[in-house]
Amino acid sequence: MDRATLASMIAVLGIFILGFLYTNLTEESEIHKYWQPLISGENDTLNSTELNGGKSSSSRNTSILLDYCDFTDLDPWDPTIAAFIWQQEDPALKCKPKVEQITHLINGQLLLSPQPSSVTCLWRCLYPKDDFSINFDNWNQLVNGSKPFCDIVEIECKTSKSSRPFYKFLHAQTFRLDATLSSREDPSKYDVHIILFDSVSESQFIRSMPKTRHVLREYYESISFRHLNKIGLNSRPNGFGLLLGKSIYSIPKSPISRGHSADYFGESFNSSCKRYLDNDQFIGYRFQDDDYVTMMSEDWALGVFNWPDCLGFKDKPVDHYMRPFQLRVEAKNRLYKSPRMSPIVYGESCRETFYYQIEYLKDFLKTYPDKPKFSLTWMSYLAHDDQNALSHADDYFYHFFNNSRTDLDNSFLFVMGDHGNRFGKVRQTNVGEIEDNNPFLFLSVPKDLRRNDTLINNLRENSKELITHYDLYATMVELTNPSNPRTPEPLIKGSSLLHPLPQPRTCDRLRIPFEYCICKASKTRLPKNNEIALPAARLMVAQMNVDLLKYPETSICSSLILNEKATIFVDQFEERNHVKIYKVTITTLPGNGKFWGILSQDINDSGTETLKILSDRFPRLDAYGPQAHCVERAFYVAYCYCKDLL
């Protein structure tokens, strides 16, 4: 080989190496151009004393029992639940509307069609006052082309012969005050949208929404995070973790936990419930402070921040707040609920609650093509009470996501659940227990970032890890960069998914209560005549009766006794240092309620055995709605059997 040829080869190789380095540096700079890495401070609980840079997600070198994480890959069609799952037909396919909708709100204008004769129609705006109240505007006569300067519009039509309306309806839009469109001021600000299906697990989404899942994976290149772990029993604690990055319940120190404090004074439910959230670190505020237009809708008037009787927000927390729509439909206060409005807009119009939310979201996307946007769409009713109900909406959401690709291409899109299904036959199986604790999450990134290898590799690696709602909050915080935020240094309990996650990742280290942990911990079912069953069960029932007396609302609930004719199931986890951990499942009377909890048994040096309850409350496995009708808003509502049913 002559010198000229050798020199040419070296030059080509040098150019290749420089190109490779430039590409990688460009990808890194592209990521950091938009997001500053989160800086660990005293509020960042995932610090070097607990987590390190290793890659093991499982560590047994700890004094905490069961402080490791081995996942179980669930089969969505597991034989043990096959008898309880099926595909539901969309009820809208055979539904015949009983209401003739004669008013429409299209492109900001009210239209009356067909135009009835000898009829007067009126419209008025509904504004949010607080989370439980509405400000009503004056009535205006409806003529074709009327333009309501508000989001929620109520209609009434009367004939000249009657003072009672023969027709009424609700319409929703996202009214834009500044109607002039402009070029996007900062293209580096990507939209962020959360579309949340209440009570839907990873496995449930796979088996119920195959077409929707296909369009998310195929056209949005969504990444499935299979090991999202809920951090609390129901929507409220998980919603706080997702949207405020905080814990509303403490985790007591025990053989299975280091102990973690709640983030609200008083360490009680009321400390986070009976205070307004207007000065808190709601993620919507952070996007507002970064000049995003914000929107939020929930189809249940007692939503994530308001159940069972919590204050929520005093002033509307987002620019576009759909709450007056839901209050007019189902508010508890008769001043704000319109009689028969619920059947009119839903069942008699052959529409489900999510229909109006998705229409509201679609209008929001179309109204602000030139502005960075943040939205939260939380759908409670669709899947909450029925393991199989989600399946009938697959076609609807397939078409929504398929038709919205252009509108959502510039977005970080979180399609997810808050927890899995909490009641019913599936939940009473071992598979159902894991599903309850494992809400689904699909995350897609903006189209122009989908070829960023560094970012996508980070996300794909993190999709295999144990994560929580705290991590999602941390991720969204990183996506914002407000110059003057209301909360300059928000409390960050999780880690952004945009970067390699700190290790090791175990439930207790991530503040996941042991009873909700999806990490596989081996346990053994004890024989029916085991000596722990009755003492543990009686201890649990005694605690339940104490809990019922803590709140005045539950004074009209019957005291509970153990149903000793029903089987008490006892599962024992691994034993260490004379401490045994049990999961105990019991049945109570009246009502045959099925509950479970975690207990420990400590044997001291003298051989004395002490039973201790580790669960903060006992989740219920069966549906209980009618039994607790008298206290539907109580904290311990699942324990209640109303005395008037005796």
Buried (B, 14 or more C-beta within 10 A) or exposed (E): EEEEEEEEEEEEEEEEEEEEEEEEEEBEEBBEEBBEEBEBEEEBBBEEEBBEEEEEBBBEEBEBBBBBBEBEEBBBEBEEBEEBBEEBEBEBEEEEEEBEBBBEBEEBEBBBEEEBEEBEBBBBBBBBBBBBBBEBBEEBEBEEEBEBEBBBBBBBBBBEEEEEBEBBBBBBBBBBEEEEEEEEEEEEBBBBBBBBBBBBBBBBBBBBBEBBBBBBBEBBEBBBBBBBBBBBBBBBBBBBBBBBBBBBBBBBEBBBBBEBEBBBEEBBBEBBBEBBBBEBBBBBBBBBBBBBBBBBBBBBBBBBBBBBBBBBBEEBBBBBBBBBBBBBBBBEEEEBBBEEBBEBBBBBBBBBBBBBBBBBBBBBBEBBEEBBBBBBBBBBBBBBBBBBBBBBBBBBBBEBBBEBEEBBBBBBBBBBBBBBBBBBBBBBBBBBBBBBBBBBBBBBBBBEBEEBEBBBEBBEEBBEBBBBBBBBBBBBBBBBBBEEBBBEEBBBBBBBBBBBBBBBBBBBBBBBBBBBBBBEBEBEEBEEEBEBBBBBBBBBBEBBBEBBEEBEBBEBBBBBEBBBEBEBBBBBBEEEEEBBBBBBBBBBBBBEBBBBBBBBBBBEEEEEEEBBBBBBBBBBBBBBEEBBEBBBBBBBBBBBBBEEEE
